[in-house]
Amino acid sequence: MRRKRNRFARIGMLSIALLLALCVTGVGYAAWTDTVSIGGTVETGYIKVELSDGQGSPSGNVTASIAGHTIIIKIVAGCAGKYSYYDFDIHNVGTIPVKIQGIVKDCSGGPVSTVTGVGVGTQIEQDGVDPDTVCGNVTMTVPCAGTYICKVTFDFVQWNLYK
């Protein structure tokens, strides 16, 4: 006698086959999307540079003020010649060494200004590491008697980003 197959057995086999196909699809999708994205911020230090008056004294009728990273110098000249604003200090109070990326001189009325003691590329170490302070001076040569204003602005960058 021949045994009859149960038609429910076919449905069971089909169900198992569909279940296996679904599992394989899930495993394939999981392998295809195995990336993880994590957002966040890491801070390892900070840059803070301050300009201040140094120990020297200006020549003639020279006054100066400091605003941020800019030295504003006013000269009341009685005649043509050189006038100096001596010894300004640049102090790095941050935790990352910096370099001077640029020095921009903007003088009205024709004086020629020079900055000595520091220059583009000068490295200033982080607070507490020598040298964390550098000194310089600004000298202006004026063409004749009069009042002149000169601004010298320093641009600083993290030491390893200097170009």
Secondary structure as the mmCIF struct_conf table of DSSP 4:
data_model
#
loop_
_struct_conf.conf_type_id
_struct_conf.id
_struct_conf.beg_label_comp_id
_struct_conf.beg_label_asym_id
_struct_conf.beg_label_seq_id
_struct_conf.end_label_comp_id
_struct_conf.end_label_asym_id
_struct_conf.end_label_seq_id
HELX_LH_PP_P HELX_LH_PP_P1 ARG A 2 ASN A 6
HELX_RH_AL_P HELX_RH_AL_P1 ARG A 7 TRP A 32
TURN_TY1_P TURN_TY1_P1 THR A 33 THR A 33
STRN STRN1 VAL A 49 ASP A 53
BEND BEND1 GLN A 55 GLY A 56
BEND BEND2 GLY A 60 ASN A 61
STRN STRN2 VAL A 62 ALA A 67
TURN_TY1_P TURN_TY1_P2 GLY A 68 HIS A 69
STRN STRN3 THR A 70 ALA A 77
BEND BEND3 GLY A 78 ALA A 80
STRN STRN4 GLY A 81 ASN A 92
BEND BEND4 GLY A 94 ILE A 96
STRN STRN5 VAL A 98 CYS A 107
BEND BEND5 SER A 108 GLY A 110
STRN STRN6 VAL A 112 THR A 116
BEND BEND6 GLY A 117 GLY A 117
TURN_TY1_P TURN_TY1_P3 VAL A 120 GLY A 121
STRN STRN7 GLN A 123 ILE A 124
HELX_LH_PP_P HELX_LH_PP_P2 GLU A 125 GLN A 126
TURN_TY1_P TURN_TY1_P4 ASP A 127 GLY A 128
BEND BEND7 VAL A 129 ASP A 130
BEND BEND8 ASP A 132 ASP A 132
STRN STRN8 THR A 133 VAL A 142
BEND BEND9 PRO A 143 ALA A 145
STRN STRN9 GLY A 146 GLN A 158
HELX_RH_3T_P HELX_RH_3T_P1 TRP A 159 LEU A 161
#
